[in-house]
Amino acid sequence: MNIFSFSPFGYEGAMVTVEVDLRRGIPSVDIVGLADNAVKESRERMRAAIRKSGFDFPQDRVLVSLSPADVKKEGAGFDLAIAIAVLAAKHNFQGGEDCLIMGELDLSGNVRPVRGVNAAISTAQEQGIKWCIVPAGNEREALNSGLGVCAVDTLEKAFDFVSESVRGEIPYSNADIANFSLKETEEVVFAPLDKSIDFSSVKKQGRLIRGLQIAAAGGHNLIVYGPPGCGKTLSIQRITSILPCLTLEESRIVTRIYSLAGLIPAGCAPITSRPFRSPHQSATLEGMTGGGYQCRPGEISLAHNGVLFLDEAAEFRTNVLQSLRIPMELGSVTLSRAGRHTTFPARFQLLMASNPCPCGNFGSKDKVCICSPRSVEQYWKKLTGPLLDRIDIRVPLFGFNSEEIQTDNDEIFDDKFAYYDNISSAKLRPSIALAVHMQRRRQGKCNAVLTPEEISEKIVLTEDASELFQECVSDSNFSGRAEHSILKLSRTISDLEGSETIKLEHILEAVEFRKNEGGLDICF
């Protein structure tokens, strides 16, 4: 039998063949194959674990080869595979199926969880490996993997499974580990409601809640700006209550990313809820995009198929904010380190909240702004036009309730936004489910990521809506991206109503959310 392990680097990682040769000579253990310090130290952990588990360690010169030899091996996940390979060589095991083995050993022979198990199993399945041995703490990461899974907590149990495999017996202890099932269908499923994040606790912010409903339905980016305490963060944090659960394919990718990052809590795999990441303003470029030791995923990859929320967005470093632009367009980020490169998925929905100025009072009717015009300009300069041009929905909050917001279309939208002033998440979900279902059926993805070619094919306007759109484009200083943004927004708004065609009122509302409001022209 061949024993394999996994070296987690970047998104892809690498399968590693573990071979052991016992030869005459002074007893020692040599590990070859570009092993880092953590892997080299495994020889001492492995030696002690074998003896404490009741086995005799070979009184020979032990050579452990990790191949391919030109790929650097990193991490402590090789301990169990090396120990099993040494015991298999000592007992001269012949035959048996190829096996993936991962786990860290402590000195008493117990097996500790490691990161990257989900990614390792996915890669092993692609290479035709039929079964694996993983730590008991990583058991749920192997759900619905298609592999026979043996979850162990000691080296002795792992050796017993390998022995059974060599004898031709089926060692799989939990191939059907749970009754978890997530089917790839057009059906839209939501997580159980949590009262602590329900929109019913948000009062008099109908415009923002309506904007968040559109954003959740179509995957659109959104920015909200207003004075401190007006409900920006409170509202955005509740968008998780109206986001549909991940589909099967989305869940596999998200679970793999979190497995590589070592962020899957015990008993929480596979991941079915959409990620919601909210990094601090002190986040570095590496922390946001990924990289560093073993090229781990950053916040934008951890937010893949979910939400990246930047609270106090103007306080983030300029280079961090600008690093979001290319991933927002491509849906991925490529990282390079030490002659190696990897590409992480990074299709995230960007939500930002910001004060209108450093003191927070610019544009407020009942408070005085103490900031100079230049300080306000410098405050917003970090966001820059190219980044803001990728934001589909802009929501101003100048007071502590939506009644203080004045727009050119108040008479049209006042009643509509007032409906959302005291609405619950349960009432928002049905229309979002309808919109998401229509998008999956029509194009297989959300409206926010439609390409220009798909926009012309999937978006159909009525005659009066087309005339209004052309009039808005000619009268306003919209960029080409902004024009596409309005069309995609109107597509989502019509989907929320179950309409296949885009009507005049849909274009009006899309323009209302896209344009700059309330005289904060300096912001955009």
C-alpha positions as CSV (number, residue, x, y, z in Angstrom):
1,M,0.0,0.0,0.0
2,N,1.0,3.6,-0.6
3,I,0.7,6.1,2.2
4,F,0.0,9.7,1.4
5,S,-0.2,12.9,3.4
6,F,-0.9,16.5,2.5
7,S,1.1,19.7,2.6
8,P,-1.2,22.7,2.9
9,F,0.2,25.6,0.8
10,G,-2.1,28.1,-0.7
11,Y,-5.5,26.9,-2.0
12,E,-4.3,23.9,-4.0
13,G,-1.8,22.3,-1.6
14,A,0.2,19.2,-2.6
15,M,-0.3,15.4,-2.1
16,V,2.9,13.9,-0.5
17,T,3.9,10.3,-0.7
18,V,5.5,9.0,2.5
19,E,8.0,6.2,2.1
20,V,10.2,4.5,4.7
21,D,13.3,2.4,4.2
22,L,14.8,0.4,7.1
23,R,18.5,-0.4,6.7
24,R,21.4,-1.6,8.8
25,G,23.4,0.9,10.6
26,I,23.5,3.1,13.7
27,P,19.9,3.6,14.8
28,S,18.6,7.0,13.7
29,V,15.8,8.7,11.8
30,D,16.5,10.8,8.7
31,I,13.8,12.7,6.9
32,V,14.5,13.9,3.3
33,G,12.3,15.8,0.8
34,L,12.6,19.6,1.7
35,A,11.0,19.2,5.1
36,D,10.7,22.3,7.3
37,N,11.5,22.4,11.0
38,A,8.0,21.3,12.1
39,V,8.3,18.2,9.8
40,K,11.8,17.4,10.9
41,E,10.8,17.6,14.6
42,S,8.2,14.9,13.9
43,R,10.8,12.2,14.2
44,E,11.1,12.8,17.9
45,R,7.3,13.0,18.5
46,M,6.8,9.9,16.3
47,R,9.5,7.9,18.1
48,A,8.0,8.7,21.6
49,A,4.4,8.1,20.4
50,I,5.3,4.6,18.9
51,R,6.9,3.5,22.2
52,K,4.1,4.9,24.4
53,S,1.5,3.1,22.2
54,G,3.0,-0.3,23.0
55,F,5.0,-0.8,19.8
56,D,8.7,-1.5,19.5
57,F,10.6,1.2,17.5
58,P,12.8,-0.4,14.8
59,Q,16.4,-0.8,15.9
60,D,17.6,0.2,12.4
61,R,18.5,3.3,10.5
62,V,15.2,4.7,9.4
63,L,15.0,6.8,6.2
64,V,11.8,8.7,5.6
65,S,11.3,10.1,2.1
66,L,8.6,12.7,1.4
67,S,8.0,13.1,-2.4
68,P,7.9,15.0,-4.6
69,A,11.3,16.0,-3.4
70,D,11.2,19.5,-4.9
71,V,8.1,20.6,-3.0
72,K,8.6,22.1,0.5
73,K,6.8,20.2,3.2
74,E,5.3,22.3,6.0
75,G,3.2,21.7,9.1
76,A,2.7,19.1,11.8
77,G,0.2,17.0,9.9
78,F,2.8,14.5,8.7
79,D,3.3,12.9,12.2
80,L,0.7,10.2,12.0
81,A,1.5,9.3,8.3
82,I,5.3,8.9,9.1
83,A,4.6,6.8,12.2
84,I,2.2,4.5,10.3
85,A,4.8,4.2,7.5
86,V,7.5,3.2,9.9
87,L,5.3,0.6,11.6
88,A,4.2,-0.7,8.1
89,A,7.8,-1.1,7.1
90,K,8.7,-2.9,10.3
91,H,5.9,-5.4,10.0
92,N,6.5,-5.7,6.2
93,F,3.0,-4.9,5.2
94,Q,2.2,-5.9,1.6
95,G,-1.0,-5.1,-0.4
96,G,-3.8,-2.9,0.8
97,E,-5.4,0.1,-0.8
98,D,-3.7,3.5,-1.0
99,C,-4.5,5.6,2.0
100,L,-4.4,9.3,3.0
101,I,-3.3,9.8,6.6
102,M,-3.1,13.1,8.5
103,G,-2.7,14.0,12.1
104,E,-0.3,15.4,14.7
105,L,1.0,13.1,17.5
106,D,1.7,14.0,21.0
107,L,4.2,12.1,23.1
108,S,1.6,9.7,24.5
109,G,0.4,8.5,21.2
110,N,-2.8,10.6,21.0
111,V,-3.8,12.2,17.6
112,R,-4.4,15.9,17.5
113,P,-6.4,17.8,14.9
114,V,-4.6,19.6,12.0
115,R,-5.7,22.1,9.5
116,G,-6.3,21.4,5.8
117,V,-8.1,18.0,6.2
118,N,-11.0,19.0,4.0
119,A,-8.7,20.3,1.3
120,A,-6.6,17.1,1.6
121,I,-9.6,14.8,1.2
122,S,-10.8,16.7,-1.9
123,T,-7.4,16.4,-3.5
124,A,-7.1,12.7,-2.6
125,Q,-10.4,12.0,-4.1
126,E,-9.3,13.6,-7.4
127,Q,-6.3,11.3,-7.4
128,G,-8.4,8.2,-6.9
129,I,-7.6,7.4,-3.3
130,K,-10.4,5.5,-1.7
131,W,-10.0,5.9,2.0
132,C,-8.3,8.1,4.7
133,I,-7.4,8.2,8.3
134,V,-8.0,11.6,10.0
135,P,-8.0,12.9,13.6
136,A,-11.2,12.5,15.5
137,G,-11.3,16.3,15.9
138,N,-11.4,16.7,12.1
139,E,-14.1,14.1,11.6
140,R,-16.9,16.3,10.3
141,E,-14.6,17.9,7.6
142,A,-14.9,14.6,5.8
143,L,-18.7,14.7,5.5
144,N,-20.0,13.6,2.1
145,S,-16.5,13.4,0.7
146,G,-17.0,10.1,-1.1
147,L,-14.0,8.6,0.7
148,G,-14.1,5.9,3.4
149,V,-13.2,7.8,6.5
150,C,-11.6,6.4,9.7
151,A,-11.5,9.0,12.5
152,V,-9.0,8.1,15.2
153,D,-7.8,9.6,18.5
154,T,-4.7,7.3,19.0
155,L,-1.9,5.9,17.0
156,E,-2.9,2.4,18.1
157,K,-6.3,2.7,16.5
158,A,-4.8,4.1,13.3
159,F,-2.4,1.1,13.1
160,D,-5.3,-1.3,13.6
161,F,-7.2,0.2,10.7
162,V,-4.2,-0.1,8.4
163,S,-3.7,-3.7,9.5
164,E,-7.3,-4.5,8.6
165,S,-6.8,-2.9,5.2
166,V,-3.8,-5.0,4.5
167,R,-5.8,-8.2,5.4
168,G,-8.4,-7.1,2.8
169,E,-11.0,-6.2,5.4
170,I,-13.0,-2.9,5.1
171,P,-11.7,-0.7,7.8
172,Y,-14.0,2.3,7.3
173,S,-15.5,3.1,10.6
174,N,-17.7,6.0,9.5
175,A,-17.9,6.3,5.7
176,D,-21.5,7.6,6.3
177,I,-20.5,9.8,9.1
178,A,-23.8,11.8,9.5
179,N,-27.1,12.4,7.9
180,F,-26.1,15.8,6.7
181,S,-27.3,16.5,3.2
182,L,-27.1,19.6,1.1
183,K,-28.5,19.2,-2.4
184,E,-27.6,21.3,-5.4
185,T,-31.1,22.6,-6.4
186,E,-32.7,25.9,-7.3
187,E,-34.5,25.8,-3.9
188,V,-33.5,28.7,-1.7
189,V,-32.9,27.7,2.0
190,F,-32.4,30.0,4.9
191,A,-30.9,29.3,8.3
192,P,-33.2,29.4,11.4
193,L,-34.1,32.9,12.5
194,D,-32.0,34.4,15.3
195,K,-33.8,37.1,17.2
196,S,-30.5,38.8,18.2
197,I,-29.8,39.7,14.5
198,D,-33.4,40.3,13.4
199,F,-34.2,43.5,11.4
200,S,-37.2,44.1,13.8
201,S,-34.7,45.7,16.2
202,V,-33.8,48.4,13.6
203,K,-36.3,51.3,13.7
204,K,-36.9,54.2,11.2
205,Q,-34.2,53.1,8.7
206,G,-36.5,52.0,5.8
207,R,-34.2,53.3,3.1
208,L,-31.2,51.4,4.4
209,I,-33.1,48.2,5.0
210,R,-34.5,48.3,1.5
211,G,-31.0,48.8,0.2
212,L,-29.8,45.8,2.2
213,Q,-32.7,43.7,0.9
214,I,-31.7,44.5,-2.7
215,A,-28.0,43.8,-1.9
216,A,-28.8,40.4,-0.3
217,A,-31.0,39.4,-3.2
218,G,-28.5,40.3,-6.0
219,G,-25.1,40.2,-4.3
220,H,-24.6,43.9,-4.8
221,N,-21.9,46.0,-3.0
222,L,-23.2,48.8,-0.7
223,I,-22.0,51.8,1.2
224,V,-23.8,53.7,3.9
225,Y,-22.6,57.0,5.3
226,G,-24.0,59.1,8.1
227,P,-23.3,60.5,11.6
228,P,-22.3,58.2,14.5
229,G,-25.2,56.4,16.2
230,C,-27.6,56.5,13.2
231,G,-27.7,52.7,12.8
232,K,-25.2,51.9,10.1
233,T,-23.4,49.1,11.8
234,L,-26.5,47.8,13.6
235,S,-28.3,47.4,10.3
236,I,-25.5,45.9,8.2
237,Q,-24.7,43.2,10.8
238,R,-28.3,42.0,10.5
239,I,-27.9,41.2,6.8
240,T,-26.9,37.6,7.7
241,S,-30.5,37.0,8.8
242,I,-31.7,37.4,5.2
243,L,-28.8,35.8,3.3
244,P,-29.7,32.4,1.8
245,C,-27.7,29.3,2.7
246,L,-24.8,28.2,0.5
247,T,-25.4,25.8,-2.3
248,L,-23.6,22.5,-2.4
249,E,-20.8,23.7,-4.7
250,E,-20.4,27.0,-2.8
251,S,-20.3,25.1,0.5
252,R,-17.5,22.9,-0.7
253,I,-15.3,25.8,-1.7
254,V,-15.9,27.8,1.5
255,T,-15.3,24.8,3.7
256,R,-12.0,24.1,1.9
257,I,-10.9,27.7,2.4
258,Y,-11.7,27.6,6.1
259,S,-10.1,24.2,6.5
260,L,-6.9,25.5,5.0
261,A,-7.0,28.5,7.4
262,G,-7.7,26.2,10.4
263,L,-10.8,28.1,11.2
264,I,-13.4,25.3,11.2
265,P,-14.8,24.9,14.8
266,A,-15.3,21.4,16.0
267,G,-18.7,20.0,14.8
268,C,-19.3,22.9,12.3
269,A,-18.3,21.3,8.9
270,P,-19.4,21.5,6.2
271,I,-20.1,25.2,6.3
272,T,-23.6,26.0,5.1
273,S,-24.1,29.7,6.2
274,R,-22.6,32.5,4.1
275,P,-19.4,33.9,5.7
276,F,-19.6,37.4,7.3
277,R,-16.1,38.8,7.8
278,S,-15.6,42.2,9.6
279,P,-11.9,42.9,9.8
280,H,-10.6,45.7,12.1
281,Q,-9.4,49.0,10.6
282,S,-5.8,48.1,11.5
283,A,-5.9,45.2,9.1
284,T,-2.7,44.9,7.0
285,L,-2.4,44.2,3.3
286,E,-1.3,40.7,3.9
287,G,-4.2,40.1,6.4
288,M,-6.7,41.3,3.8
289,T,-5.5,39.6,0.7
290,G,-3.7,36.7,2.2
291,G,-0.1,35.4,2.1
292,G,2.6,35.1,4.8
293,Y,3.6,31.7,6.2
294,Q,2.3,28.9,4.0
295,C,0.3,31.5,1.9
296,R,-2.8,31.3,4.0
297,P,-6.1,32.9,2.9
298,G,-6.8,36.5,3.8
299,E,-10.1,38.2,4.7
300,I,-11.3,38.6,1.1
301,S,-11.0,34.8,0.6
302,L,-12.5,34.0,3.9
303,A,-15.5,36.1,2.7
304,H,-15.8,34.2,-0.5
305,N,-19.5,33.6,-1.3
306,G,-20.3,35.8,1.6
307,V,-20.0,39.3,3.0
308,L,-16.9,41.5,3.7
309,F,-18.0,44.3,6.0
310,L,-15.7,47.3,6.4
311,D,-16.9,49.4,9.4
312,E,-15.4,52.9,9.4
313,A,-14.2,52.2,5.9
314,A,-12.4,55.5,5.5
315,E,-10.1,54.6,8.5
316,F,-8.6,51.6,6.6
317,R,-5.2,52.0,5.0
318,T,-5.3,53.3,1.4
319,N,-3.3,50.3,0.0
320,V,-5.6,47.9,1.8
321,L,-8.7,49.5,0.3
322,Q,-7.2,49.6,-3.2
323,S,-6.2,46.0,-3.0
324,L,-9.9,45.1,-3.1
325,R,-10.4,46.4,-6.7
326,I,-9.0,43.6,-8.8
327,P,-10.5,40.8,-6.7
328,M,-13.9,42.5,-6.9
329,E,-13.6,42.3,-10.7
330,L,-12.0,38.8,-11.1
331,G,-13.5,37.0,-8.1
332,S,-10.1,35.6,-7.2
333,V,-6.7,36.7,-5.8
334,T,-3.3,35.4,-6.9
335,L,-0.5,35.3,-4.3
336,S,3.2,34.6,-4.8
337,R,5.8,33.5,-2.2
338,A,9.3,32.1,-2.5
339,G,8.9,31.1,-6.1
340,R,5.5,29.6,-5.7
341,H,2.1,31.0,-6.4
342,T,-1.5,30.1,-5.6
343,T,-4.9,31.5,-6.5
344,F,-7.6,31.8,-3.9
345,P,-11.3,32.3,-4.7
346,A,-12.4,35.8,-3.6
347,R,-16.0,36.4,-4.8
348,F,-17.2,38.6,-1.9
349,Q,-20.0,41.1,-1.4
350,L,-18.5,44.4,-0.1
351,L,-20.5,46.3,2.5
352,M,-19.0,49.5,3.9
353,A,-20.1,52.0,6.6
354,S,-18.5,55.3,7.2
355,N,-18.9,58.6,8.9
356,P,-19.2,61.6,6.5
357,C,-16.2,63.3,8.0
358,P,-13.6,62.7,10.8
359,C,-15.9,64.3,13.5
360,G,-19.0,62.7,12.0
361,N,-21.2,65.7,11.8
362,F,-20.8,66.9,8.2
363,G,-24.2,67.1,6.6
364,S,-26.1,66.9,9.9
365,K,-28.9,69.5,10.5
366,D,-28.7,69.7,14.2
367,K,-24.9,69.4,14.8
368,V,-21.9,71.4,13.9
369,C,-19.0,70.0,11.8
370,I,-15.6,71.1,13.1
371,C,-13.6,69.6,10.2
372,S,-12.0,71.8,7.6
373,P,-12.9,71.2,3.9
374,R,-9.4,69.8,3.3
375,S,-9.7,67.3,6.2
376,V,-13.0,66.1,4.8
377,E,-11.5,65.7,1.4
378,Q,-8.5,63.8,2.8
379,Y,-10.8,61.6,4.8
380,W,-12.7,60.5,1.7
381,K,-9.7,60.4,-0.6
382,K,-8.7,57.0,0.7
383,L,-11.7,55.4,-0.9
384,T,-11.0,56.9,-4.3
385,G,-13.3,57.1,-7.4
386,P,-12.3,53.7,-8.9
387,L,-13.3,51.8,-5.7
388,L,-16.5,53.7,-5.2
389,D,-17.5,53.2,-8.8
390,R,-17.7,49.5,-8.0
391,I,-20.3,50.2,-5.3
392,D,-23.8,49.7,-6.7
393,I,-25.9,51.0,-3.7
394,R,-25.2,54.2,-1.9
395,V,-27.3,55.0,1.2
396,P,-27.0,58.4,3.0
397,L,-28.2,58.7,6.6
398,F,-28.1,62.3,7.7
399,G,-30.3,62.0,10.7
400,F,-31.4,59.3,13.1
401,N,-34.4,58.3,11.0
402,S,-35.3,58.0,7.4
403,E,-37.7,60.9,7.6
404,E,-34.8,63.4,7.6
405,I,-33.5,62.1,4.2
406,Q,-34.5,64.4,1.4
407,T,-34.3,63.3,-2.2
408,D,-35.6,64.4,-5.5
409,N,-38.0,61.3,-5.6
410,D,-39.4,61.6,-2.1
411,E,-43.0,61.5,-3.3
412,I,-42.3,58.3,-5.2
413,F,-40.4,56.4,-2.6
414,D,-41.5,57.8,0.8
415,D,-44.3,55.3,1.2
416,K,-42.2,52.4,-0.1
417,F,-39.3,53.1,2.3
418,A,-41.7,53.7,5.1
419,Y,-42.9,50.1,4.8
420,Y,-39.4,48.9,5.7
421,D,-39.1,51.2,8.8
422,N,-40.3,48.5,11.2
423,I,-40.0,45.3,9.2
424,S,-38.7,41.9,10.4
425,S,-36.3,39.6,8.7
426,A,-39.0,37.0,8.3
427,K,-41.0,39.4,6.1
428,L,-37.9,40.2,3.9
429,R,-37.0,36.6,3.2
430,P,-39.8,35.5,0.8
431,S,-39.1,38.1,-1.8
432,I,-35.3,37.5,-1.5
433,A,-35.9,33.7,-2.0
434,L,-38.0,34.5,-5.1
435,A,-35.3,36.8,-6.5
436,V,-32.5,34.3,-5.8
437,H,-34.5,31.4,-7.3
438,M,-35.1,33.5,-10.5
439,Q,-31.4,34.3,-10.8
440,R,-30.3,30.6,-10.4
441,R,-32.8,29.5,-13.0
442,R,-32.0,32.3,-15.4
443,Q,-28.2,32.5,-15.3
444,G,-26.9,30.3,-12.5
445,K,-25.4,33.2,-10.6
446,C,-26.3,36.5,-8.9
447,N,-27.1,39.6,-10.9
448,A,-24.1,41.6,-9.4
449,V,-21.6,39.5,-11.3
450,L,-23.2,39.6,-14.8
451,T,-20.8,40.4,-17.6
452,P,-21.6,43.2,-20.1
453,E,-22.5,40.5,-22.7
454,E,-24.9,38.8,-20.2
455,I,-26.4,42.2,-19.3
456,S,-27.5,42.7,-22.9
457,E,-28.9,39.2,-23.0
458,K,-30.5,38.8,-19.6
459,I,-31.8,42.3,-19.0
460,V,-35.0,43.2,-20.9
461,L,-36.5,46.7,-20.4
462,T,-40.0,47.8,-21.3
463,E,-40.2,50.7,-23.8
464,D,-40.8,53.4,-21.2
465,A,-38.1,52.0,-18.9
466,S,-35.6,52.1,-21.8
467,E,-36.5,55.7,-22.6
468,L,-36.1,56.7,-18.9
469,F,-32.7,54.9,-18.7
470,Q,-31.4,56.7,-21.8
471,E,-32.6,60.0,-20.3
472,C,-30.8,59.3,-17.0
473,V,-27.6,58.4,-18.8
474,S,-27.6,61.5,-20.9
475,D,-28.5,63.8,-18.0
476,S,-26.1,62.4,-15.5
477,N,-22.4,61.9,-15.4
478,F,-22.5,58.1,-15.1
479,S,-19.5,56.0,-16.1
480,G,-19.9,52.9,-18.2
481,R,-19.7,50.8,-15.1
482,A,-22.4,52.9,-13.4
483,E,-24.7,52.3,-16.3
484,H,-24.2,48.6,-16.0
485,S,-24.7,48.9,-12.3
486,I,-28.1,50.6,-12.7
487,L,-29.2,47.9,-15.1
488,K,-28.1,45.1,-12.7
489,L,-29.8,46.8,-9.8
490,S,-33.0,47.2,-11.7
491,R,-32.8,43.5,-12.7
492,T,-32.6,42.6,-9.0
493,I,-35.5,44.9,-8.0
494,S,-37.7,43.4,-10.7
495,D,-36.7,39.9,-9.5
496,L,-37.8,40.8,-6.0
497,E,-41.3,41.4,-7.5
498,G,-41.2,38.3,-9.6
499,S,-41.2,40.3,-12.9
500,E,-39.3,39.0,-15.9
501,T,-39.1,42.4,-17.5
502,I,-37.8,45.7,-16.1
503,K,-40.3,48.4,-15.7
504,L,-40.0,52.2,-15.3
505,E,-40.4,52.1,-11.5
506,H,-37.5,49.6,-11.3
507,I,-35.2,51.9,-13.2
508,L,-36.3,54.8,-11.0
509,E,-35.4,53.0,-7.8
510,A,-32.1,51.7,-9.2
511,V,-31.1,55.3,-10.1
512,E,-32.2,56.4,-6.7
513,F,-29.8,54.0,-5.0
514,R,-26.9,54.5,-7.4
515,K,-26.7,58.3,-7.6
516,N,-25.1,60.5,-5.0
517,E,-27.4,61.8,-2.4
518,G,-27.8,64.7,0.0
519,G,-25.2,67.1,-1.3
520,L,-22.2,64.9,-0.3
521,D,-20.6,65.4,-3.7
522,I,-17.2,65.6,-2.1
523,C,-17.6,62.0,-1.0
524,F,-17.9,60.7,-4.6
